[in-house]
Amino acid sequence: MGRVKSFVRVLQDLALIVVRLAVALVLFLHGWHRFVTVGMSTEIARLTHHGLPYPAVLGWGAVIFEMIGAVLLAFGLLTPLIGLGMLVENVAIIAWLKASHGYLVSTGGYEYNLVLAAVGLVFLAFGGGRGAVDTLLRRRPRTPEVPAVDQPATG
């Protein structure tokens, strides 16, 4: 039974690495596309059109989070925090921009954002796995040394 548990644990860690790298690529390219191809002035104008508060802050914040967060996520640095950011960003996008368009991306809906929010929740809950830099940097608590033999009780 121990071998099965070990195999499952390795499989979980490999899955987290693959998902971290895939999501990092998607986030980075999405942020890069909005920054370079769409342009920040167009992005801010879109957010203004939808009536969002502080559209410049939200637009720049989202692009910076996606690009820097993607790099951190690829290495497994601050993975739960990046997961929280993904969850919050995508729930806000669904609530403010996409919910009225229905589910399908083809109609301007929120299915892409729902998946990113769910993956963000997974990163928040499980971190990046043993293959993440976070795990390598985490200090393991010291276990107190237990005497090998019981000491005799004193009087």
C-alpha positions as a printed Julia matrix, in Angstrom:
155×3 Matrix{Float64}:
   0.0    0.0     0.0
   2.94   2.33    0.67
   4.06   2.08   -2.95
   0.64   3.09   -4.21
   0.62   6.13   -1.91
   4.12   7.08   -3.05
   3.11   6.73   -6.7
   0.0    8.86   -6.17
   2.03  11.54   -4.38
   4.57  11.68   -7.25
   1.71  11.82   -9.76
   0.1   14.7    -7.81
   3.37  16.62   -7.76
   3.92  16.08  -11.49
   0.34  17.18  -12.19
   0.86  20.36  -10.16
   4.06  21.13  -12.08
   2.36  20.61  -15.45
  -0.66  22.71  -14.44
   1.56  25.45  -12.96
   3.59  25.68  -16.17
   0.55  25.57  -18.46
  -1.33  28.22  -16.48
   1.82  30.36  -16.21
   2.12  30.31  -20.0
  -1.56  31.2   -20.46
  -1.4   34.03  -17.9
   1.8   35.5   -19.29
   0.64  35.43  -22.91
  -2.76  36.85  -21.93
  -1.13  39.74  -20.06
   1.43  40.27  -22.85
  -1.35  40.33  -25.47
  -3.26  42.99  -23.54
  -0.09  45.02  -22.94
   1.47  44.84  -26.42
  -1.23  43.91  -28.95
  -4.36  45.48  -27.48
  -2.53  48.3   -25.75
  -3.13  49.69  -22.31
  -5.08  52.72  -23.55
  -7.56  50.4   -25.27
  -7.72  48.12  -22.22
  -8.38  51.09  -19.91
 -11.01  52.48  -22.32
 -12.78  49.1   -22.29
 -12.86  49.02  -18.5
 -14.07  52.65  -18.45
 -16.83  51.75  -20.93
 -18.04  49.02  -18.56
 -18.17  51.51  -15.69
 -15.52  49.91  -13.5
 -14.02  52.08  -10.77
 -10.37  53.1   -11.24
 -10.05  51.54  -14.7
  -6.37  52.5   -15.07
  -5.47  50.88  -11.74
  -7.47  47.76  -12.54
  -6.12  47.5   -16.08
  -2.47  47.96  -15.15
  -2.9   45.83  -12.02
  -4.34  42.93  -13.99
  -1.64  43.04  -16.67
   1.19  43.34  -14.15
  -0.3   40.57  -11.99
  -0.7   38.25  -14.98
   2.84  38.76  -16.27
   4.75  38.79  -12.97
   2.41  36.24  -11.39
   3.0   33.91  -14.34
   6.76  33.99  -13.82
   6.38  33.36  -10.08
   3.9   30.57  -10.77
   6.23  28.88  -13.27
   8.88  28.59  -10.56
   6.4   27.81   -7.81
   7.1   30.99   -5.84
   4.23  32.37   -3.73
   1.93  29.84   -5.37
  -0.96  30.13   -2.85
  -0.85  33.93   -3.12
  -0.87  33.78   -6.93
  -3.77  31.32   -6.66
  -5.69  33.78   -4.48
  -5.0   36.55   -7.01
  -6.25  34.35   -9.84
  -9.38  33.48   -7.91
 -10.19  37.1    -7.0
  -9.34  38.51  -10.44
 -11.45  35.98  -12.32
 -14.45  36.09   -9.99
 -14.41  39.9   -10.37
 -14.2   39.58  -14.17
 -17.13  37.17  -14.16
 -19.21  39.4   -11.88
 -18.42  42.75  -13.54
 -17.88  41.89  -17.18
 -18.93  38.41  -18.26
 -21.96  37.13  -16.34
 -24.46  38.95  -18.55
 -23.02  37.28  -21.66
 -23.72  33.73  -20.51
 -21.36  30.82  -20.12
 -19.75  30.28  -23.53
 -16.63  32.2   -24.52
 -17.99  32.34  -28.08
 -20.74  34.68  -26.82
 -18.41  36.71  -24.59
 -19.15  34.46  -21.61
 -17.19  33.42  -18.58
 -16.13  29.77  -19.1
 -12.41  30.68  -19.46
 -12.53  32.8   -16.31
 -14.39  30.1   -14.39
 -11.63  27.61  -15.18
  -8.89  30.08  -14.15
 -10.75  30.85  -10.91
 -11.04  27.13  -10.14
  -7.34  26.54  -10.86
  -6.53  29.53   -8.65
  -8.51  27.88   -5.87
  -6.48  24.67   -6.34
  -3.19  26.63   -6.08
  -4.5   28.47   -3.02
  -5.5   25.22   -1.32
  -2.64  22.9    -2.37
   0.25  25.19   -3.28
   2.69  24.22   -5.99
   3.62  20.74   -4.82
   7.04  19.36   -3.93
   8.45  20.6    -7.26
   7.82  24.24   -6.31
  10.51  26.58   -5.03
   8.1   27.49   -2.19
   8.4   23.94   -0.88
  12.18  23.93   -1.14
  12.46  27.2     0.82
   9.96  26.25    3.51
  11.58  25.43    6.83
  10.57  22.16    8.31
   9.76  22.36   12.01
  12.32  20.71   14.2
  11.06  17.77   16.13
  12.22  17.71   19.73
  14.66  14.99   20.52
  13.15  12.21   22.53
  15.45  10.4    24.92
  16.12   6.84   23.86
  15.48   5.49   27.36
  13.02   6.66   29.98
  14.63   8.49   32.84
  13.91   7.04   36.26
  11.52   9.08   38.37
  13.12  11.01   41.19
  11.61  11.16   44.51
